[in-house]
C-alpha cells in the first residue's frame, strides 16, 4: 500500500498499541528487505502474527487471508479496510492474480505458506500458493521467522488460545527477515530450509543460552515448587520440584568437595536417583556423563 487512508492509519496505530502491550519485538535482517514489491513468507504461530510482523516491518504489508476468516462479521470490516486479499483454496486464481498485481505495483504482499496456525510450535508443511504469486509477479520472496511467539497467550500451547495466563508481559519476540530469493528458486523445499535456518539463528540468540544450565534448572524448579517434577519409571513414585532441587543441591556440595575432575560418570537406571545425580553434577559445575549400566563388561 503506497499510500494509506486515515482509516488504515488508525487501524495500524491501534494494532501497534495492542502488540506493544503484550510483546517486545526485536527485528533482525531489515537490510534484507528489497525496494519495491516482494513477497513475505513467514511461519504462522499465533492469531496476532500479522500485527507483530507489521510492527517489525518499516513498510505497510498487504496480507492474503483465508476467505473463511475474511468474511467473519467481526473481522470483515477491519480486514477489508486494511486491503487484505481473501483467498479460496479451491478457487484461488483471482486471489493469486490480485496479490501478484499488488506486488508488481510495489507493495509488500504477505502469504502464510503453512495455511493454518501451528498447533505444536513446529513448522508445518508449506503450501505452493505463494510460488504462483511470485512467478506471476516475478517478485522476490523473503522468508521470515517469527521466534518465541509459541507460548504466548495467542498461541495454541497448552491446547488452548487466549485463556491462559501470560508468562510475562511484555513477551520478548524476535522477527528475522531472511535474504530474498528469486521467484524461480523459491520452491517449498528451499523456503522451508531457509525458514528453519532463520529459526536456528534466532534460537542461538536467546538470552537464556548465555546463562549456565544449572541456573536455568534452578529458575525452572523454583516455579511451582510443589508440582511433580519426576515420576520414577521403576516404582512409579513421584518427586516434587522443591524436593528434587533440595536433594540435588545437597548432593552437589558433596560432589564439589570430593571430585576435582571436570566430568563425572553416572551409572544408574532411568529413575529419580539418576535425575537427582544428573542435576547435582550440573549444579556442581561439572559435566554429567551417563553410561549404560545394562551393557556390563561388554561395554569395556
Residue, then its C-alpha position, 0 to 999 in steps of 0.5 A: x500500500x503506497x499510500x494509506x487512508x486515515x482509516x488504515x492509519x488508525x487501524x495500524x496505530x491501534x494494532x501497534x498499541x495492542x502488540x506493544x502491550x503484550x510483546x517486545x519485538x526485536x527485528x533482525x535482517x531489515x537490510x534484507x528487505x528489497x525496494x519495491x514489491x516482494x513477497x513475505x513468507x513467514x511461519x504462522x504461530x499465533x492469531x496476532x502474527x500479522x500485527x507483530x510482523x507489521x510492527x517489525x516491518x518499516x513498510x505497510x504489508x498487504x496480507x492474503x487471508x483465508x476467505x473463511x476468516x475474511x468474511x467473519x462479521x467481526x473481522x470483515x470490516x477491519x480486514x477489508x479496510x486494511x486491503x487484505x486479499x481473501x483467498x479460496x483454496x479451491x478457487x484461488x486464481x483471482x486471489x493469486x492474480x490480485x496479490x501478484x498485481x499488488x506486488x508488481x505495483x510495489x507493495x509488500x504482499x504477505x502469504x502464510x505458506x503453512x495455511x493454518x496456525x501451528x498447533x505444536x510450535x513446529x513448522x508445518x508443511x508449506x503450501x505452493x500458493x505463494x510460488x504462483x504469486x511470485x512467478x506471476x509477479x516475478x517478485x522476490x520472496x523473503x522468508x521470515x521467522x517469527x521466534x518465541x511467539x509459541x507460548x504466548x497467550x495467542x498461541x495454541x500451547x497448552x491446547x488452548x488460545x487466549x485463556x491462559x495466563x501470560x508468562x510475562x508481559x511484555x513477551x520478548x519476540x524476535x522477527x528475522x527477515x531472511x535474504x530474498x530469493x528469486x521467484x524461480x528458486x523459491x520452491x517449498x523445499x528451499x523456503x522451508x530450509x531457509x525458514x528453519x535456518x532463520x529459526x536456528x539463528x534466532x534460537x542461538x540468540x536467546x538470552x537464556x543460552x548465555x546463562x549456565x544450565x544449572x541456573x536455568x534448572x534452578x529458575x525452572x524448579x523454583x516455579x511451582x515448587x510443589x508440582x511433580x517434577x519426576x515420576x520414577x519409571x521403576x516404582x512409579x513414585x513421584x518427586x516434587x520440584x522443591x524436593x528434587x532441587x533440595x536433594x540435588x543441591x545437597x548432593x552437589x556440595x558433596x560432589x564439589x568437595x570430593x571430585x576435582x575432575x571436570x566430568x563425572x560418570x553416572x551409572x544408574x537406571x532411568x529413575x529419580x536417583x539418576x535425575x537427582x545425580x544428573x542435576x547435582x553434577x550440573x549444579x556442581x559445575x561439572x559435566x554429567x556423563x551417563x553410561x549404560x549400566x545394562x551393557x556390563x563388561x561388554x561395554x569395556 
